[in-house]
Each structure stands twice: as structure tokens, then as C-alpha cells.
Amino acid sequence: MAAFELTQQLNQSLRQEQILAPQQIQALEILLATLPELEQRINQELAENPTLELVENRRESLVGNPLEGDLGVAPERLADAAADAAERDEAIAPALQLTDAWRDYAPAAADSGDEDERRQFMFDSLTAEPSLQEHLLAQLGETDGLDESLRAVCTHVIGSIDDDGYLRTHPADMATALQADMDSLRRAIAVVQSFEPAGVGARDLRECLLLQLERRGRRNSLEYQVVADHLEAIAQNRIPQIAKALRTTTAHLYALLERIRALDPHPGRQVASSGVDYVYPEVFIEKDSEGQWQARPNRTGMPRLRIAPECLRMLEDPALPAADKRYIREKINGSRQLLRAIGLRQSTIVQIATALIDFQRDFLERGLEHMRPLVMSQVADRIGVHETTVSRAIAGKYVQTPHGLLPFRRFFSTGYRSDNGEQVSSLGIKQKIQSLIDGEDKARPLSDQKLTEMLKEQGFAVARRTVAKYREELGLAPSHLRRSF
């Protein structure tokens, strides 16, 4: 019988890991939170931290011990709690270091430049569940054998992919915007389509499903043929006709359809979802009394917070036991970290909205048709943060404009340059198509080709397929279905 010998070995290895501090995790969670989520978080903190309190009125009197029941502090120590609330608040304000814009939330730094550096350092060091774009960019960074020009085109392709994982911008339009040749663009799309999740980067549902089948080694299968040649017929439930065309039985076809239904029509959602149940504007973009555009934060329904002044004064009480003081001090530090995180969130969102005013002034003045092409890196450079910070700050958030409630992401899109140098976003092109169809002769509606020609006359070279895609996204029927007699 073979003998087994047990030995112990001590091995040393050196590795580098990023360990996030609790306040960094908190800052990230608050940055990503929508208004309803932030309100829920604040209510949770109020329930757990007795040194944090709501401000119903700046001049309200503070009566009672906010820590009573937790520390066993005698109530008689707080007999003067209702004395002169106005003077007390003014005396404590410098200790709290609250900003003018967000005095109910965040301590302000003495130097705004230092504060900007601290904010970006905080956000740069954060990690979170990546967005789909971040997930794809990470894979791009690990892909070898790409030259810098092709890598740049791949980055643009990734930036044009929506949250469902689809590439909605037509390649011809992307090539025009990038001033790249179609061969480079096709290669870039192929690179991105090789990434996870399978199906990402598809132009439509058919391509999305085919990419997933290819990844499973099913390119020569019957289900691949069903998707490639009979997808519309499936939607029309023409099962007998499809079975006949494939020379198979209806029972076998139903089995194939079950395998197809196991595929994911929204591969991007495997990575991240930005859906929201309730929509509230984070910011109102409007003109002030002097006619200047401004970004005003939405404070409606938002709890106003501060550190309970009574708790600060209790720290100076020589009669309070040391253990109680340690408890109060820990809770106050937690409150200050929360206030700072909320303040960083709010100021970042307002700065982004303010930058959007500068970039999209034509839209604000004249409407959706005049939305200009814009990428997040431009806004990030303007406010001095990384573009991932911009992406995280606007995720799932909305802004109220004179032209309706819009998701922040609507302000970012690829675009077109007219013959006279005018830049218009894809949203602006859609609005032009909408306007042309609204004004058409209903007895002789405009075909997609005619719409393409009319856009060309306005100086915008948009492919006919792109015009058809934009028309469908607007929910408008083709010309033969719009005709009225």
C-alpha cells in the first residue's frame, strides 16, 4: 500500500488589491441613487443614526434628547434644549461648514479647487457593478492585436450601444461621423460583437439571436436557419409554412422554437439595467429672472438634514461618560460622511446640467431638432472629472427642460454635420423626419427615399436605411400605410 505523507508549507505572495473604505462605498451608492432611492437611503440613515435629524424649519427649537434611550443620558441634562434656537444654529453653522448651495447636506471645503480634486479622487477610486459600456471597454482593453485607430473606432461603437446591447446607429452614419472607412467600422463592430454577453453589438433582433447561436456553435443548425430566414413568419405564426420550407415536421419546428426562445433578446440587461419605476427630475433647466439659463436642483420632497446641534453640545459636557462621548462622536462622523456624500452627488449633477446648458443651448432655445452631437468625455473635461463619473452620476436620472422631461442620456448622441457646417444629433434628425411627415400630403405620403432626398436638400447626408430605422423608432408607419384617400 502506498504511503501518504502530509506536509505543511508556508508560501508568500505579493498582490495588489483595491480595498474600498466604507465611506467610498457609501459615496458610490449615493452617486448612483435616483431621487426615490436617495430618499429611502436618507430615511434609513435617520432611523439608524440618532445624531442626524430632519430640518423642518431653519429656526425651529430643538427639544428633547435625540439619543435618549440609546445612551441612558439623564433628561435633566437637556433642560435648556429649547433656548434661543436662532443663536444656537448660527453658532454651530461654522462647525458644520455647510455650503450655500447645499447647506442642508454637505460640508464645504475652504478651497473649491481642493474640493474638486478630492471629489475626483474619491470617484476615481470607486468601483461598482460596471455599466454595459464599462464592461465592454474592459474587454476591449484586454484585446490584443488592435492598432490605435481600430481601437478608437471600437470605443466609439461601444459608446453607441444602448442598454439592451444593440447598436442602433447605422454603420454608414457612424463612418461619416468618425470620418472612418466602412471596412474599419465593420472590423470594429465584429470585434465588439465577439465580446460578452453574446449578442451584444447587434443591429437588430435577428442579428442578436444569430450571434448567440454562432457563439454556441449552432451556425449550421436548423434553428439558425429559422432565425435567419423565417423570423417574420414566426411572428405571424406561420408554423406549417415554415415547417414545409425547412422540410421538417411541425413538432420538430416547435422544439426548435423552444431553443430559440431560450436565447436572450436583450443581452445588455445581463450586465446592467437602468430602468426606473418612478421618474423625478433631478434638475430643472430654466431661465432666471434675468433671462439666463440656470440649472436648479430639485429639492421637492427631499429631506433636509443636519447634525443635531444638541449632540454637538453634549460632547462638551464634562459630566457625560467617556463611553457615551465615543458613541456620539462615531455617529457624528457617520453623519458628516453622509452629508458630504450627498453634497458631492448633488453638486456633480448640477455641474453636469450646467455644462449641458452650454453645449445644448440651441436645443433649449429652439427645440429637439437642434440637439447637437455630444459625448460624455466633453462634459467630463468641462467639469474636471472622469467620464465614468459622468456616466454614473446620470444613470437612470432625468432633467426637466422647457421641452419636456428628458433622461440625461438623451443629451448625449452621435450626430451629423451639414454641408454648411451645422451639427445636428441623431435626435435632431429624428425630429426633422417627424416634422417632414407631419407636413406631408396625406394623399401622397413621403417615402423613405423621398425623406432621404429632402434631408439631403437640407444638407444632411443620412442613409435611406437609417431614415427608415428612425421612422420606425418614432412609431411612424411606412408611406403606403400612411396614405389616406
BALO-943900 format. One record per atom (N, C-alpha, C): residue in three letters; x, y, z. Coordinates in pm, whole numbers, plus 50000, padded with zeros to 5 digits. Layout:
BEGIN
alaXYZ...
//
This chain:
BEGIN
met500864988050000met500005000050000met500895012450000ala500525021949915ala501325034249908ala501115042450033ala502195048650078ala502115057050198ala501935071650157phe501085078450229phe500825092650203phe501425100850314glu502135111350277glu502795119950375glu502175133850370leu501745138350484leu501175151750495leu502265161450533thr502385172250456thr503395182350486thr502735196050490gln503355205050560gln502895218950566gln503955227750502gln503475237250423gln504375246750359gln503845260850379leu504745270150395leu504395284150410leu504855291550285asn503915296650207asn504245303850085asn503865318550100gln504705326950047gln504435341150048gln504205345949905ser503225354249887ser502975360249756ser502585374749776leu502905382749677leu502615397049682leu501575400349577arg500495406049617arg499475410249521arg498865423349567gln498355430549469gln497795443849496gln496295443449478glu495565447449577glu494115447949571glu493625461649614gln492515465549555gln491915478349597gln490825475349699ile491025479949818ile490045478049924ile489335491349947leu488065491449927leu487315503849940leu486965506550086ala487155518850126ala486725522950258ala485205523950260pro484605522050377pro483135522850384pro482595536050331gln483295547250356gln482775560050307gln482835560850155gln483805553750093gln483865553549947gln482695545549889ile482405534349952ile481265526349908ile479985534349922gln479855541350034gln478675549650057gln478555560649952ala479685567049919ala479665577749819ala479235572549683leu479685560649646leu479305554849518leu477825551549515glu477335545449621glu475925541849626glu475035554149616ile475445564849681ile474645577149678ile474745583949542leu475925583549479leu476075589249345leu475175582149245leu475065569049257leu474265561249163leu472775562049191ala472385565849312ala470975565449352ala470135575649277thr468915571649240thr467935581149190thr467315588349310leu466505598449282leu465905606049393leu465085597149487pro464185588549437pro463455579849531pro464385570849611glu465435565649546glu466385557149618glu467155564949722leu467495577449690leu468215585849785leu467335589049906glu466085592049880glu465165595049991glu465025582950082gln464935571050022gln464855558850102gln466115556850185arg467265559750125arg468525558350198arg468595568050314ile468155580350291ile468175590450398ile467265586250512asn466085581150481asn465175576750586asn465775565350668gln466505556550599gln467175545650670gln468245551050764glu469015560850716glu470065566750800glu469465574050919leu468345580850897leu467675587851007leu467235578151117ala466805566251075ala466345556351172ala467495550151250glu468695549951188glu469815542951249glu470805552051320asn470805564951286asn471795574151342asn471105585351419pro471165584951550pro470445594951630pro471045608951623thr472255610551568thr472845624051560thr472425631251431leu471715624351345leu471235630251220leu469775633851236glu469405645851192glu468005649751209glu467495657551089leu466185657251075leu465495665050972leu465385679451016val465445688450919val465245702650946val463915706550884glu462905707450965glu461585711550916glu461525726650897asn462275733650984asn462305748250979asn463655752651031arg464335761450958arg465685765551000arg465695771551139arg464595777651182arg464565784351312arg463795776451416glu463595763351390glu462825755551486glu463635753651615ser462925751451724ser463565748451851ser463805733451860leu464955729751913leu465275715751931leu464975712152076val463975703752092val463575699852226val463685684852238gly464305680152347gly464405665752367gly465775660452328asn466095648952379asn467395642852357asn467325633352238pro468025636252128pro467965627452013pro468605613852038leu469355612552149leu469985599752181leu469295592552295glu468205598052342glu467545592352459glu467105578052430gly467385569152522gly467045555052503gly468245547152454asp469185553652385asp470375546852335asp471525547952435leu471625559252504leu472775561352592leu472405561752739gly471155563052768gly470765564052907gly471155577152969val471285587852890val471665600852943val470465606853015ala470705612353130ala469615617953210ala468945629353136pro467595629853131pro466885640453060pro467155654153119glu467485654853248glu467675668053308glu468855675453248arg469815667953187arg470965674653127arg470545683153008leu469355680352956leu468915687352835leu467795697252867ala467745702352989ala466655711253029ala466635724052949asp467825728252897asp467875740952824asp467815738952673ala467335727452628ala467405724052486ala466585733452399ala465575740452457ala464725748952375ala465185763452374ala466365766252428ala466795780252441ala467335785752310asp466775796652268asp467255805152158asp467825797152041ala466945790951964ala467365782351854ala468125790051747ala467755802551722ala468415810151615ala469895812151646glu470215816551767glu471615818751804glu472395805651803arg471745795151848arg472415782351854arg472785777451714asp471845778551620asp472125774051484asp473265782051422glu473255795351446glu474315803651389glu475665800251449ala475685796651576ala476955793351641ala477505780051591ile476605770851556ile477035757651515ile477355757051366ala476785766151288ala476965765851142ala478435765051101pro479325773151158pro480735772051117pro481325758251144ala480905751951251ala481425738651281ala480985728451177leu479785730451124leu479265721151024leu479825724050885gln480285736250859gln480895740150732gln479965737050616leu478765742350618leu477805739350512leu477905749550400thr477795744550275thr477865753250159thr476585761050144asp476645771750065asp475445779550037asp474465771449953ala474985764549850ala474095757449757ala473485745049822trp474265738149907trp473775725749964trp473995725650116arg473625736650181arg473905737950324arg473175727550407asp472125721550350asp471395711450425asp472025697650411tyr473065696650329tyr473635683450304tyr475125682350331ala475935691350271ala477355688050262ala478255698450324pro479295694050395pro480325703350439pro481105708650320ala481435721450323ala482175727550212ala483635728650249ala484505727450149ala485925729350172ala486255744050161ala487355747850224ala487735761950219ala488165765950080asp488725756550003asp489195759749869asp488465750949770ser487745757049675ser486935749349582ser487795740549493gly489005745149459gly489895736949378gly490285724249452asp490605725549579asp490935713749659asp489745704349668glu488555710249681glu487355701949689glu487145694249559asp487375700849444asp487235693949315asp488205682249307glu489445684449353glu490425673749349glu490015662249440arg489525665449557arg489095654949649arg487925647149593arg486985654549531arg485815647849473arg486235638049365gln487115642549273gln487515633649165gln488345621949216phe489195624649317phe489965613649376phe489035603249435met487985608049502met487015598749560met486345590349453phe485835597149346phe485105589849243phe486025580949161asp487265585249138asp488195577149060asp488545564249132ser488515564549265ser488915552849341ser487755543349368leu486575546949320leu485405538749345leu485285527549242thr484745516449284thr484385505849192thr482935502349216ala482265498049110ala480855494449122ala480575483749019glu479365478049024glu478945469448917glu479035477548789pro479835473048691pro480065481448573pro478825482748487ser478735493848417ser477685495348317ser478045486448199leu477115484848107leu477405476747988leu478595482447913gln478615495747896gln479725501947823gln481055499547895glu481075500948026glu482305498448101glu482735483848090his481765474848090his482035460648076his482685457647941leu482165464047837leu482715461947702leu484075468547687leu484245480547744leu485525487447735leu486615479547807ala486265472947916ala487235464747988ala487715453247900gln486775447147826gln487155436247735gln487995441447619leu487655453547573leu488445459547466leu489885461647512gly490045466147636gly491385468447690gly492215455747699glu491545444147708glu492245431547719glu492435424747584thr491955431147477thr492055425347343thr493365429447277asp494155419747237asp495445422547174asp495295423047021gly496295428746957gly496355428546812gly495575439446742leu495115449546815leu494375460546755leu495265472846748asp495285479346631asp496045491846625asp495215503046687glu495845514346711glu495195525146785glu493975530646711ser494045531546580ser492905536946505ser491715527646513leu491935514546501leu490825505046512leu490285504846654arg491175505946753arg490725506246893arg489845518446919ala490185529746856ala489375541946873ala487985540046812val487925533346696val486615530846633val485805521346720cys486445511146777cys485765501846867cys485165509346987thr485935518847041thr485455526747155thr484205534547118his484195540246998his483015547746953his481825538446934val482075526546880val480995516746862val480385513246998ile481245510647095ile480765507147229ile479925518547288gly480365530947266gly479605542347317gly478265544147251ser478045537747137ser476775539047065ser475825527547096ile476245518047180ile475405506547213ile474455510347326asp473175507047311asp472205510647414asp472205500347527asp471365502547628asp471375494147747asp470885480047719asp470155477947609asp469735464447571asp470825456847498gly471905463947460gly473015457447393gly473025459147243tyr472125467547190tyr472005469147046tyr472775481446997leu473295480246876leu473945491346808leu472915497646716arg472295508446761arg471155514146689arg471565523946580thr472795529046586thr473255538446485thr473725530846362his473275535146245his473655528046123his475145529846097pro475825519046054pro477275519846030pro477665531045934ala476865533445830ala477215544045736ala477245557645804asp476305559745895asp476265572445967asp477425573546065met477775562446128met478915562546219met480205565446143ala480325559246025ala481525561545944ala481645576345906thr480505582445873thr480515596645839thr480925605145959ala480355601946076ala480655609646197ala482115608146238leu482675596046219leu484045593346260leu485065596646152gln484535599246030gln485425601045914gln486315588745898ala485695577045913ala486395564245900ala485835556745780asp486615547645726asp486125539745612asp485255528345665met484375523445579met483425513245620met484125500245659asp485245497145596asp485955484845630asp486425485045775ser486965496545819ser487405497745959ser486225496646054leu485105502546015leu483925502046101leu483385487746111arg483355480646000arg482885466746003arg483795458246091arg485105460446081arg486035453046166arg485815456246313ala485575468846344ala485345472946483ala484065466646537ile483015466546457ile481755460346501ile481955445546525ala482715438946437ala482985424746455ala483755422146584val484695431046617val485445429546742val484505430546862val483655440746861val482735442846974val481735431246983gln481285426146869gln480335415046871gln480955402146923ser482275401746933ser482935389846988ser482995390247141phe482585401447201phe482655402947346phe481445396347413glu481555395347545glu480435390847627glu479605402947671pro478285401447685pro477485389347661pro477245386847513ala477045374247478ala476815370547339ala475585377747286gly475715383147164gly474605390447103gly474765405347111val475725410147191val475915424547206val476465430347077gly476065442547045gly476525449246924gly475715445946801ala474615438546817ala473765435246702ala472995447446658arg472685447846528arg471905459046475arg470405456746487asp469965444446498asp468535441346511asp468395427946583leu467135423946606leu466865411646681leu467425399446608arg467255399046476arg467735387346401arg469245385446422glu469995396146404glu471435395046420glu471805391446564cys471065396746660cys471325393746801cys471195378846828leu470115372846780leu469895358546802leu470905350146724leu471245354346602leu472215346946523leu473595347046589leu473975358446645leu475255359246714leu475305349546832gln474205348246904gln474175339047017gln474245324546972leu473565321446861leu473635307846808leu475045304646758glu475685314246692glu477065312246647glu477985309446764arg477785316946874arg478635315246992arg478445301147050arg477275295347029arg477015281847080arg477385271046979gly477995275046868gly478395265446767gly477245260046686arg476175267846670arg474965263246602arg474755269946467arg475835274546405arg475695281846279arg475065273246169asn475345260546167asn474815251746063asn473565244346107ser472935249046212ser471755242246266ser470475247146201leu469395239446221leu468095243546169leu467565255846240glu467835257146372glu467345269046442glu468005281646388tyr469275280346347tyr469945291846284tyr469235295646156gln468845285646078gln468145288245953gln466765294445978val466105289846085val464805295546120val464935310446148val465905314046231val466105328146266val466535336246145ala467445330646065ala467995338045952ala466955340645844asp466075330945819asp465205331845701asp463715333045733his463305330345857his461875329345883his461415336846008leu462185346746052leu461835353446177leu460495360746166glu460245367546055glu458975374646038glu457815364746032ala458035353445967ala456985343445958ala456655337546095ile457675336446181ile457425331746318ile456495341646390ala456775354546374ala455945364746438ala454495363946389gln454315359446265gln452965358146208gln452365344346234asn453105335946310asn452665322446349asn452395313546227arg453205314846126arg453035306846004arg453845293846018ile453475286046117ile454235274046152ile454215263746038pro453045260245983pro453035250045877pro453885253945756gln453835266645717gln454605271045601gln456115270245629ile456515274045750ile457945273345785ile458405258845787ala457605250045847ala457965235845853ala458115230045714lys457215233845625lys457305228845488lys458575233845420ala458895246745440ala460095252445378ala461355245845430leu461345241745555leu462515235345617leu462535220245598arg461425214945541arg461295200545519arg461395192945650thr460625197845746thr460595191245876thr459155191045926thr458905184846038thr457565183946093thr457275196046182thr456005198646204thr455655209746292thr456105206946436ala456065194246476ala456525190746611ala458005193946627his458805190846525his460225194046532his460445209046531leu459645216046453leu459775230646447leu459475236846583tyr458435231846651tyr458125237046785tyr459285234646881ala459965223446867ala461125220646952ala462255230646922leu462415233846793leu463415243846756leu463075257446815leu461785260846811leu461365273946864leu461605274847014glu461485263547085glu461775263747228glu463245267147252arg464125261947168arg465545265247183arg465805279947150ile465095284947051ile465275299047014ile464765308147125arg463655304147188arg463105312347298arg464045312647418ala464965303147426ala465925303247537ala467015313547517leu467095319347396leu468075329847370leu467605342947434asp468515352347448asp468215364947517asp468055376347417pro466855381747402pro466665392947307pro467215406147359his467595406647486his468145418847546his469455415447618pro470495411847546pro471725407247613pro472355417747703gly472175430547673gly472785441047755gly472255441147897arg471045436247916arg470455436448050arg471105426348144gln471895417048088gln472615407648174gln473655414848258val474135426148208val475205433448277val474645443948368ala473745452148317ala473205463248396ala471855467048343ser471045472548431ser469735477648393ser469565491448452ser469105500848370ser468935514548419ser467475518448431gly466585508148434gly465175511348440gly464805517448575val463825526148576val463335532148698val461825530848701asp461285529148820asp459845527748834asp459145541248833tyr459755551048897tyr459165564348905tyr460185574348853val459695584048782val460585593748719val460425607248787tyr461505612248845tyr461525625448905tyr462705633148847pro462535645748814pro463685653448764pro464675656348876glu465935654048848glu466985657648943glu467225672748939val467065678348821val467405692348798val466355698648706phe466065711448731phe465235719248640phe466145728848564ile466125727948432ile466855737648350ile465855748048302glu466045760548346glu465085771048319glu465795784548320lys465085794648274lys465665808148275lys465355815148406asp466335822648455asp466115830248577asp465435843548545ser465295852148644ser464595864848627ser465295874148527glu466585871648503glu467335879948410glu467445873648271gly466725862448251gly466725856148121gly467905847248094gln468665843448198gln469825834948181gln469455820548219trp469945810948140trp469675796848170trp470405792748297gln469735785048380gln470335780148503gln469875765948530ala470675758648605ala470335745148648ala469965745648796arg468705743148825arg468225744048963arg467925730049015pro468565725749124pro468315712349176pro466895710749229asn466365698849216asn465015695949263asn465075691949410arg464565700549496arg464555697549639arg463175693349688thr462205692949597thr460835689449637thr460795675349694gly460305674149815gly460185660949877gly461475655549934met462595662649912met463875657949963met464045662250108pro464315653050197pro464535656750337pro465755665850351arg465635676350430arg466765684950462arg467375680150593leu468675678450592leu469345671850703leu470365680950770arg470655677850893arg471775683950963arg472145674951081ile473325677551134ile473735670751256ile473035677751372ala472445669951460ala471685675551571ala472595684351657pro472325697451666pro473185706351747pro473305701751891glu472265695651942glu472305691252081glu473385680652102cys473585672352000cys474605661952011cys476005668052014leu476205678551936leu477495685451937leu477765691552075arg476715697252135arg476915703452264arg477155692952374met476565681352356met476765670752456met478225666352463leu478955667652352leu480365663952352leu481185672952445glu480685685052468glu481395694452554glu480985693252700asp480065684252729asp479585682552867asp480585674052945pro481265679853044pro482265672053121pro481635660853203ala480345661753229ala479705651453310ala479315639153230leu479375639953096leu478955628753014leu480035617953015pro479695605353042pro480695594553046pro481465593452914ala482705589052925ala483565588152806ala482995578652702ala482375567652746ala481805558052650ala480685564552569asp479885572652635asp478805579552565asp479375589352463lys480445596452501lys481065605952409lys481635598952286arg482235587052307arg482775579652193arg481655575652098tyr480555571352154tyr479395567452072tyr478895579351991ile478725590752057ile478235602651988ile479205606851878arg480495606551910arg481495610951811arg481475601951688glu481355588751707glu481305579551593glu480085582351505lys478955584651571lys477725587151495lys477795600551421ile478395610551484ile478535623551418ile479445622351295asn480535614751309asn481405612551193asn480655605751080gly479815596051115gly479005589551013gly478045599150946ser477455608151025ser476545618050970ser477265627450874arg478455631850914arg479215640950828arg479615634250697gln479985621550703gln480315614350580gln479105613350488leu477945610950547leu476725610350466leu476415623750402leu476505634450481leu476235647850428leu477195651450315arg478465647850333arg479445650750228arg479135642750103ala478785630050117ala478475621650000ala477275627049924ile476245631249997ile475065637049930ile475445649949860gly476255658149928gly476665670749866gly477465668749740leu478385658849740leu479165655849620leu478255651249507arg477285643049542arg476325638349440arg475585650149379gln475025658649465gln474205669549416gln475015679449334ser476195683049383ser476995692949310ser477485687349177thr477795674449173thr478225668349046thr477105668648944ile475875665248986ile474735665148894ile474435679248844val474495689148933val474235702848891val475325707748796gln476575704148821gln477645708048731gln477455701848592ile477025689448589ile476765682948459ile475645690348386ala474565693448458ala473445700548395ala473875714348346thr474715721048423thr475215734248382thr476045733248255ala476865722648247ala477645720548124ala476735717648006leu475665710248030leu474715707247922leu474055719947870ile473835729647957ile473295742547912ile474215748747810asp475505748447835asp476465754347742asp476525746647611phe476525733447619phe476655725347498phe475365724847417gln474225725147484gln472945723047415gln472045735547422arg472645747147414arg471865759547422arg470865760647307asp471265756247187asp470355756747073asp469115748347097phe469305736747158phe468155728347192phe467225735547289leu467795741447392leu466965748247492leu466185759747430glu466805766847340glu466165778547280glu465175774847169arg465505763947094arg464775761646969arg464095747946959gly464415738447049gly463715725747046gly464585713847009leu463965701847015leu464685689346998leu465435688346866glu464895694546763glu465505693646632glu466925699346632his467225707646731his468525714346734his469455708646841met469155696346886met470065689546978met471365686546904arg472485689946964arg473785688446900arg474435675146941pro475305669746856pro476055657646896pro476905660647019leu476965651147111leu477705653347235leu478095639847293val479325638847343val479775626747411val480145630347555met480115620347642met480305622847785met481685628347816ser482675624647737ser484035629547765ser484105644747753gln483285650747666gln483285665247653gln482785671747782val481715666447838val481195671747965val482165669048078ala482765657148077ala483735653748182ala484915663448180asp485415666448062asp486525675948052asp486115689848101arg484875693648071arg484405707048109arg484355708648261ile483905698248333ile483735699748477ile484895693548556gly485875687648486gly487075682848552gly486935669648624val486155660348567val486045646948625val486255636648514his486315624048551his486435613448452his485055610548392glu485035605848268glu483745603648203glu482945592448272thr483625583148340thr482875573048414thr482095579348528thr482615590148585thr481875597448688thr480605603548630val480725609348511val479535614848444val478535603848418ser479005592348367ser478115581248335ser477385576348460arg478105575248571arg477475570448694arg476505580848750ala476875593448741ala476045603948801ala474705605448730ile474645602748599ile473395604948525ile472595592248505ala473125580848548ala472445568148523ala471055567948584gly470045565848501gly468665564948548gly468075578048595lys468705589348564lys468245602248616lys467705611148504tyr466845620448542tyr466115628648446tyr466285643548476val466065651548372val466145666148385val464915672248320gln464325681948389gln463155688948336gln463625700748252thr463215701148126thr463605711848034thr462355718747982pro462515729947912pro461335736447851pro460655727647747his461335717047703his460785708247601his460435694547656gly460215694047786gly459755681647847gly460765675547942leu460325664748006leu461175657248099leu461995647248018leu463305648448024leu464185640147942leu465195632948029pro465545620547992pro466675614048061pro467965621348028phe468855622148123phe470145628748099phe470825622947976arg470695609947957arg471395603547846arg470905608347710arg469705614147705arg469175619247578arg470045630547523phe470765637247610phe471615648347566phe472895643547498phe473155630447507phe474385625047450phe474045616047333ser474545619447216ser474275611247098ser475275614646990thr475375605346893thr476165608146774thr475375617946687gly475975622446580gly475265632446501gly475805633846360tyr475385644646298tyr475685647346158tyr476135661846144arg476975663846045arg477395677346012arg476845680645873ser476115691745864ser475525695545737ser476585701445645asp476175703945520asp477105709545421asp477625723145464asn476835730545541asn477285743845585asn477945743745721gly478245731545773gly478975730445899gly478095729046021glu476775729746007glu475865728346122glu475905714046173gln475975712546305gln475965699346366gln474595696346425val474075684646396val472765680546447val472885666246498ser472315663346615ser472375649946671ser471385640846599ser471505627846626ser470545618346569ser469135621446616leu469005626546739leu467685630646788leu467145642146704gly468025651446665gly467595662446580gly467145657746443ile467845647646388ile467445642046259ile466075635446271lys465845628346380lys464515622346401lys463435633046404gln463735644146471gln462755654846480gln462485660746342lys463505661746259lys463305666746123lys462415657246043ile462645644146058ile461805634245990ile460365635446038gln460175636946169gln458835638646225gln458155650946165ser458885661946154ser458315674246100ser457945672645953leu458795665945876leu458505663845734leu457245655345715ile457115644945796ile455945636245784ile454695643345833asp454825651345939asp453665658945989asp453125668345881gly454015673645796gly453585683345696gly453345677445558glu453365664145546glu453215657945414glu451775658245366asp451615656445237asp450295654645176asp449855640345204lys448805638445283lys448405625145326lys447915616645210ala447535623045098ala447165615444980ala448395610244907arg449545616744928arg450795612744865arg451915613344971pro451875604345068pro452855604845178pro454275602745128leu455215607845205leu456615607445167leu457205593645192ser457855588145092ser458555575445108ser459865577745182asp460475566845228asp461765568145295asp462805574145202gln462745570345074gln463685575944978gln463485590844962lys462225595244956lys461935609444943lys462395617045068leu462175611145185leu462645617545309leu464165619045306thr464845608745257thr466295609245246thr466735620745156glu466045622245044glu466385632844949glu466115646645009met465015647945084met464685660845144met465695664445253leu466155654645329leu467195657345427leu468495661345357lys468765654945245lys469945658445167lys469875672845120glu468665677145080glu468485691045037glu468755700845151gln468495696345277gln468785704645393gln470265703745434gly471035695445360gly472455694545387gly472875682845471phe471945673345500phe472265662145587phe472245649145507ala473425643145495ala473565630645420ala473285618945514val472035614245515val471615603245601val471205591645511ala471685579645540ala471365568045459ala469875564845465arg469335559545354arg467905556445350arg467535546245458arg468405536345479arg468105526345584arg468035532845721thr468865542845742thr468835549945870thr467545557945883val467105564145773val465835571445774val464695561845810ala464695549945749ala463655540045779ala463715535845926lys464935533845978lys465075529846118lys464575540746212tyr464955553346184tyr464495564346268tyr462975565846261arg462405563946143arg460955564946128arg460265554346214glu460815542046210glu460225531346291glu460365534246440glu461505539846481glu461695543146622glu460755554146667leu460325562546573leu459345572946604leu457925567446608gly457755554546573gly456435548446572gly455605552346452leu456265556146342leu455555560546221leu455545549346118ala454385547146057ala454225536445960ala454895540245828pro455195530345742pro455735533445609pro454695541045526ser455155546745416ser454305555945338ser453025549445290his453065536745245his451855530645190his450785528345297leu451185528145424leu450215526645533leu449765540145588arg450425550945548arg450025564245593arg449105571145491arg448935564945377arg448125571245272arg446655571545312ser446015582945293ser444585584345317ser443935589845191phe442695585545165phe442015589345040phe440815598145071
//
